[in-house]
Amino acid sequence: MGASEDEKECFVDTRKLKNRLKSLRCAVVNPSEMAFSQMSWSDTLNSRVELLKKSHAVYVLPNWKDDIMSRIELTVAMDLKLHTLFHPVSPKELKQLVTTLDG
């Protein structure tokens, strides 16, 4: 049986996306690739909020609503007034954001 349309929409090739962002000279920090598993939930949240404070923009993947940590991070990002992009983002939109951040 094939994947439903909703499942296809939620699948993102994060490796490809990360490479695309890096090609635009973006430093990419993906919290899911970091070693938070040894930390308590509150320490993990605190560490991830500290990462946001050092960021210029956030790229939000489609399944953000399914994860409480992602929802909190998005709220913090909005409070910090970070540039926020929701997947999918066109190459043109990405280039505009990078140009804005460079300026």
C-alpha positions in Angstrom: 0.0 0.0 0.0 1.3 3.5 -0.9 1.7 6.4 1.4 -1.3 8.7 1.8 -1.1 12.3 0.6 -0.7 13.5 4.2 2.2 11.2 4.8 3.9 12.3 1.6 3.5 16.0 2.6 5.1 15.3 6.0 8.1 13.5 4.6 11.0 15.8 4.1 14.4 14.8 2.9 16.2 16.7 5.7 19.7 15.8 4.3 18.8 17.3 0.9 17.2 20.3 2.6 20.3 20.8 4.9 22.6 20.7 1.8 20.4 23.2 0.0 20.5 25.6 3.0 24.3 25.2 3.3 24.7 25.9 -0.4 23.1 29.3 0.4 25.8 29.9 3.1 23.4 29.1 6.0 24.8 27.5 9.1 22.3 24.7 9.8 21.5 23.4 13.3 19.1 20.5 13.5 18.1 19.8 17.1 17.1 16.3 16.2 20.7 15.5 15.3 22.1 16.7 18.6 22.8 14.6 21.7 19.9 15.6 23.9 18.9 12.0 24.8 21.1 12.1 27.9 19.4 15.2 29.2 16.1 15.7 31.1 13.2 17.1 29.2 13.5 20.5 30.8 17.2 20.7 30.2 16.7 19.7 26.6 14.1 22.4 26.2 16.4 25.0 27.8 19.2 24.0 25.5 17.0 24.2 22.4 15.8 27.6 23.4 19.4 28.8 23.8 20.0 27.6 20.3 17.1 29.7 19.1 18.5 32.7 20.8 21.6 32.4 18.7 19.7 31.9 15.5 18.6 34.4 12.8 15.9 32.2 11.3 14.0 29.0 11.7 12.8 26.5 9.1 9.7 24.7 10.2 9.0 21.1 9.0 5.5 20.0 8.2 5.1 17.7 11.3 5.8 20.5 13.8 2.3 20.3 15.2 2.9 16.6 16.2 5.7 17.4 18.7 5.3 19.6 21.8 8.9 20.6 21.8 8.5 21.9 18.2 5.4 23.8 19.2 7.2 25.4 22.1 10.3 26.2 19.9 8.0 27.9 17.3 6.4 30.0 20.0 9.9 31.0 21.3 11.0 31.8 17.7 8.0 34.0 17.2 8.6 35.7 20.5 12.2 36.4 19.5 10.9 37.7 16.1 13.0 35.3 14.2 12.5 34.9 10.4 10.3 31.8 10.2 9.9 29.7 7.1 7.4 26.9 6.8 8.2 24.0 4.5 8.0 23.9 1.6 9.9 27.0 0.7 10.8 27.9 -2.9 14.5 28.5 -3.8 13.5 32.1 -4.5 12.1 32.6 -1.0 15.2 31.1 0.5 17.5 33.4 -1.5 15.4 36.4 -0.4 15.8 35.4 3.2 19.5 34.9 3.0 19.9 38.3 1.2 17.8 39.9 4.0 19.9 38.3 6.7 23.2 39.3 5.0 22.0 42.9 4.6 
